Amino acid sequence: KSTTINYLAGCDMEEVPKRSIGLKGIGNVIKVRDHSKTKALMEIGHSNTSQTFLPEVQGDEMLTYCDCPGFLDNRGAEINIANAVNIRNMISGAKEVKVMVLINYHSLMADRGRGLTETEKILVDLFGNEERLKTLLESVILSVTQLPVYDVGIGLEPIQEEFSQFSSALVQMLKNFLVAFDPLDRNIDGAIKREEMLERIVKMKGISDPASIFQTVLTLEDERRLREITIWVSEEVQKGLEQENYEEVSRGLRMMEQMERIGNAHVIRLKYEVEMCVKKGHEKDMRVVMNAVISENMKQADNIKNKMSRRSDGLSRHDSMKDLKAVVVEAVTLIEYGKKRLNEQAKLQADMATIRDEMGKLQQLLG
């Protein structure tokens, strides 16, 4: 992905032996020339481990590029989940999005087109469903990378024939948005050069409401691990509530808010349950305050109100917890009313005692 972005940005690319840049093994890699007039926008990773974690956004006078982490990363479920959150955040902040999907030639040709099958599934998951994807294909360009340029007969037509072997209607539609290119602009049958690629991208229809369109892409293993993490966070929040450790509760809520952006139903449900647990505990304490005021146990009422204030202050940064403060205000108002009533009763009792004393003195004078 980084190689493609640097190529599109106009960097002068070159092919060099791996060993010449300190890499092990045989073969060549493509890199930005050291003295390229256009400097590299993105760092290119040449190992089998993805170099991208956070989506990196860079631009030139024509386009803004986002180098996203891989959807099927090779660093474990936790990294895939973090990638999903980061990509979702990036997309939500974009005004308009055009999608370039890169598919490795070798994965396309291996295992009966395994790479194409995976790409089809990723796109459907990314767009939410197949029907939505079909209506937005004008905003998608599918590019084949790492073409073996020295192989006889290599070109766009054999790749299109590979697509034709699939019975999927979606794959046949994707074939119409397929392009091939080479970062060194070497001559390949049917491939397009940089300027034509840029022209196609510029003319593509952009998706103007990306936050409502795109979904997160997770494997079954990622989703299983996501559920495990969410359950663990939920349990930690419960412990924090029991120990009145609202810093820990806040940390757990913050993690859930971040994971909620993935759009996973399990995460959304557990987050809701945790929030309801906090609010129900707050409401329960409010009932204790009410009963304490009724029974004129103002010390207990003050203690519970202070507990509620600590909870509200500790969680006030979370939008879902904003209404806790209003309940604390109600508790304060109720306690002030209770104290005022007790003071009035005490004053009335004192006045009554004074009146009784005066009447007793009067009776003595008259007697």
Disulfide bonds with the S-S distance in Angstrom:
none
